[in-house]
Amino acid sequence: MDKEEFKQRVREAFGEDLHRASPATVREFFDSIDVVVPLTLRGDSRIVIEETAKTYEEVMRTFFARILHEPSDRAAQLLFVVALDLCYSVIESHDADRIGHLFRHWDDDPS
């Protein structure tokens, strides 16, 4: 998708100033767009994952190294998506820490 279409999709999802962005709407947005590298399918329709990284750090290092070789519009989209995901993951984690105590005993067996 080109830069203008991407910007329009962001504005439609979150509003002009992103005021509708939340962990839930960010996840919905990610589910509705395709800015990742398309998956490779084998002849039997199984997905081929060609990843040699063994740690999250290595995955991220590889991602950022590859971004340097992408066209600027594509790089900006990918970096925006990663930054948005990381930021809202932190918010979601913070909220869970802040209010998680309210839900801790719901799974306890009363017997």
C-alpha positions in Angstrom: 0.0 0.0 0.0 1.3 3.5 -0.8 2.0 6.2 1.8 -1.2 8.1 1.3 -3.4 5.0 1.5 -1.6 4.0 4.7 -2.1 7.4 6.2 -5.8 7.3 5.3 -6.2 3.9 6.9 -4.5 5.1 10.1 -6.8 8.2 10.2 -9.9 6.1 9.6 -8.9 3.7 12.4 -7.8 6.2 15.0 -9.0 9.7 14.0 -6.9 12.6 12.8 -5.0 12.9 16.0 -5.1 9.2 16.9 -7.5 9.9 19.8 -9.3 6.5 19.2 -6.1 4.5 19.6 -6.2 1.9 22.4 -4.7 -1.5 22.8 -7.9 -3.0 21.4 -8.2 -0.7 18.4 -4.5 -1.0 17.6 -4.9 -4.8 17.5 -7.9 -4.5 15.2 -5.9 -2.2 13.0 -3.1 -4.7 12.7 -5.6 -7.4 11.9 -7.1 -5.2 9.1 -3.9 -4.3 7.2 -1.1 -6.2 5.6 2.2 -4.4 5.9 4.3 -7.4 6.7 6.2 -9.5 4.2 3.8 -12.0 2.6 4.1 -15.5 3.8 5.6 -18.3 1.7 3.4 -21.3 1.2 4.7 -24.7 0.3 2.9 -26.9 -2.3 0.9 -28.5 0.5 -0.3 -25.1 1.7 1.7 -25.1 4.8 3.4 -21.8 5.8 7.2 -21.7 5.5 8.9 -19.7 8.1 12.4 -18.8 7.1 13.7 -17.5 10.4 17.1 -18.4 11.8 17.0 -16.1 14.8 17.0 -17.8 18.2 16.2 -14.8 20.4 13.8 -11.8 20.3 16.9 -9.5 20.3 18.2 -11.2 17.2 14.8 -11.0 15.5 14.6 -7.2 16.2 18.2 -6.7 15.1 17.5 -8.5 11.8 14.2 -6.5 11.3 15.9 -3.1 11.8 18.9 -4.1 9.5 16.4 -5.1 6.8 14.4 -1.8 7.2 17.5 0.1 6.0 17.2 -1.6 2.6 13.5 -0.9 2.2 12.1 2.0 0.1 11.4 4.9 2.4 7.6 4.7 2.2 7.6 1.0 3.1 10.2 1.5 5.9 8.1 4.3 7.4 5.0 2.0 7.4 6.8 -0.9 9.0 8.5 1.3 11.6 5.2 3.0 12.4 3.5 -0.4 12.9 6.3 -1.7 15.1 6.4 1.5 17.2 2.6 1.5 17.6 2.6 -2.1 18.6 5.4 -1.7 21.2 3.9 1.5 22.7 0.4 0.0 23.1 1.8 -3.3 24.4 3.5 -1.2 27.2 0.2 0.6 27.9 -1.6 -2.7 28.0 1.0 -4.2 30.3 0.9 -1.1 32.6 -2.9 -1.2 32.8 -2.8 -4.9 33.6 -0.3 -4.2 36.5 -2.5 -1.3 37.7 -5.8 -3.1 37.8 -4.8 -6.7 37.6 -5.3 -7.2 41.3 -9.0 -6.8 40.8 -9.2 -10.0 38.7 -6.6 -12.2 40.4 -9.0 -14.4 42.3 -11.6 -15.0 39.6 -10.0 -18.2 38.5 -9.7 -19.6 42.0 -11.8 -22.7 42.7 -14.2 -21.8 45.6 -14.3 -25.4 46.8 
